[in-house]
Amino acid sequence: MAHELERFSDGSASFVSARTDAWHRLGTVLPDVFDADTALRTARLDRWNVHTSPLSITENGTPLVVPDAYATVRTHPETGRPDALGVVKGRYRPIQNEELTEVLDFITDTSGAHFETAGSLREGREVFVTMRLPETMRVAGTDELDLYVAALNAHDGSAAMRLLVSPVRIVCANTQAAALEGAQSVYAIRHTSGARGRITAAREALGMTFAYLDEFQAEAERMLDQQMNDGAFMDIVGRELWPLAKDATDRQITNRARILTDVHQLFTDAPTQDNIRGTAWAGYQSVVEYLDHVAPVRGKDGDAATTARAERVLVQPAVVNLKTRAFDAFRLAA
């Protein structure tokens, strides 16, 4: 079929769409926008566990391993059995479908963006996920609102993972080709490198900027003009950012006390705060510095801890959310 969507034995298709039927009338149409988990689950893209397995042949009854040749294998979403998708070399690293939605979430910063479509093509060899860009995001300096950012991936080794910005809403193989043809910008992530750590580079390559940056700068300047003493700082940190639960364990109480001590030290003594000491902006920056450079990483130290901390800042929603809460708390205090 021209749409090339993956079909299952019950007649269903690996496709989900927000609010609007696609031309092929296949898959599931949800009445409202949806999140990453819903996109993956409804389109049956979750828990594929794509991995590589060494290839071998049998010649005259003798099993032979094919040098540097591996099959990409998934767990079939309907049967649960292993399902071969393609042949790759040893340096190939599978990128899971869950990573596609994760990358899209982070490059759009979840600022009003929402998932629009997701699906599987060519019997699972290719997958796509699209989000509609929010009004707070601009592409290459324009204010066009009817733009989509899509993540495309090929599990058979035929193409790199690609991120693209396009006016085309991808619903099938034909629209995927049209989106690639008409893309305003494309960024490829090879399967030999990690996708999640390339967020900043992806934004820059795609020409994506946030319309609220001007507002952020204005708020930052206002916080910089607002004096803040130790008591006010610790009240925000202890009450808004690291509150103590009523049923907290002794270990949680100890960990929280260590965090508050570290953050307070940054606010009062860190040389990075010298030029802004005693302001609401310094309060916010102290929290950010703690999360980015001080917060411990379990089982790692030195350069390994620095790397792990940087990756955590990029890929863990809890860290991003804590920074957002900190900005709002210190903004409201200014």
Long-range contacts (C-beta under 8 A, 24 or more apart in sequence): 2-172, 2-173, 2-174, 3-171, 3-172, 3-173, 3-174, 4-121, 4-122, 4-172, 4-173, 5-119, 5-120, 5-121, 5-172, 5-173, 6-119, 6-120, 6-121, 6-122, 6-123, 6-124, 8-44, 8-77, 8-78, 9-78, 10-78, 12-44, 13-119, 14-43, 14-44, 14-45, 14-77, 14-119, 14-120, 14-124, 15-43, 15-117, 15-118, 15-119, 15-120, 15-171, 15-172, 16-42, 16-43, 16-117, 16-118, 16-119, 17-116, 17-117, 17-171, 18-114, 18-115, 18-116, 18-117, 22-117, 22-171, 22-172, 23-171, 23-172, 24-171, 24-172, 27-119, 33-114, 33-115, 33-116, 34-114, 34-115, 35-115, 36-98, 36-101, 36-102, 36-104, 36-105, 36-115, 38-115, 39-101, 39-115, 39-118, 39-129, 40-97, 40-98, 40-101, 40-118, 42-118, 43-118, 43-119, 43-120, 44-77, 44-78, 44-120, 45-77, 45-97, 45-118, 45-119, 45-120, 45-127, 45-129, 46-77, 46-97, 46-98, 47-75, 47-77, 48-74, 48-75, 48-77, 48-96, 48-97, 48-124, 48-155, 49-74, 49-75, 49-96, 50-74, 50-85, 50-94, 50-95, 50-96, 50-97, 50-155, 51-94, 52-88, 52-90, 52-92, 52-94, 55-87, 72-155, 72-156, 72-157, 74-124, 74-155, 76-124, 83-124, 85-123, 85-124, 85-125, 85-155, 85-156, 86-125, 86-154, 86-155, 86-156, 86-157, 86-158, 87-156, 87-157, 88-156, 88-157, 88-191, 89-157, 91-192, 92-157, 92-191, 92-192, 93-191, 93-192, 93-193, 93-194, 94-155, 94-191, 95-153, 95-161, 95-189, 95-191, 95-195, 97-127, 97-129, 97-153, 99-195, 99-196, 100-127, 100-129, 100-151, 100-153, 100-161, 101-129, 101-151, 102-196, 102-315, 103-151, 103-163, 103-195, 103-196, 103-198, 103-199, 103-202, 104-129, 104-131, 104-149, 104-151, 104-163, 105-317, 106-196, 106-199, 106-314, 106-315, 106-320, 107-149, 107-163, 107-199, 107-202, 107-203, 107-206, 107-208, 108-133, 108-134, 108-137, 108-149, 108-208, 109-137, 109-210, 109-320, 111-136, 111-137, 111-210, 111-212, 112-136, 112-137, 113-137, 113-149, 116-148, 116-169, 117-169, 117-170, 117-171, 119-171, 119-172, 121-172, 121-173, 121-176, 122-173, 124-155, 125-154, 125-155, 125-156, 125-158, 126-152, 126-153, 126-154, 126-155, 126-156, 126-158, 126-159, 126-173, 126-176, 127-152, 127-153, 127-155, 128-152, 128-153, 128-170, 128-176, 130-169, 130-170, 132-169, 133-165, 135-211, 136-210, 136-211, 136-212, 137-208, 137-209, 137-210, 137-211, 138-208, 138-209, 138-210, 138-211, 139-165, 139-184, 139-185, 139-206, 139-207, 139-208, 139-209, 140-184, 140-185, 140-207, 141-207, 141-209, 143-211, 147-184, 148-179, 149-206, 149-208, 150-176, 150-179, 152-176, 152-180, 157-191, 160-188, 160-189, 160-190, 160-191, 161-188, 161-189, 161-190, 161-191, 161-195, 162-186, 162-187, 162-188, 162-189, 163-187, 163-188, 163-189, 163-202, 163-206, 164-206, 165-206, 165-207, 165-208, 196-311, 196-314, 196-315, 197-310, 197-311, 197-314, 197-315, 199-314, 219-327, 219-331, 219-334, 220-281, 222-331, 222-334, 223-279, 223-280, 223-281, 223-283, 223-284, 223-330, 223-331, 223-334, 224-276, 224-279, 224-280, 224-281, 225-279, 225-334, 226-279, 226-280, 226-281, 226-333, 226-334, 227-278, 227-279, 227-280, 228-278, 228-279, 228-280, 228-282, 228-283, 228-330, 228-333, 229-278, 230-264, 230-267, 230-268, 232-283, 232-333, 233-264, 233-267, 233-283, 233-286, 234-260, 234-264, 236-283, 236-329, 236-330, 236-333, 237-263, 237-264, 237-283, 237-287, 240-325, 240-326, 240-329, 241-287, 241-322, 241-325, 241-326, 241-329, 259-290, 259-295, 262-290, 262-294, 263-287, 263-290, 266-290, 266-294, 280-330, 280-331, 280-333, 280-334, 281-330, 283-330, 283-333, 284-326, 284-327, 284-330, 284-331, 287-322, 287-323, 287-326, 288-323, 288-326, 291-319, 291-322, 291-323
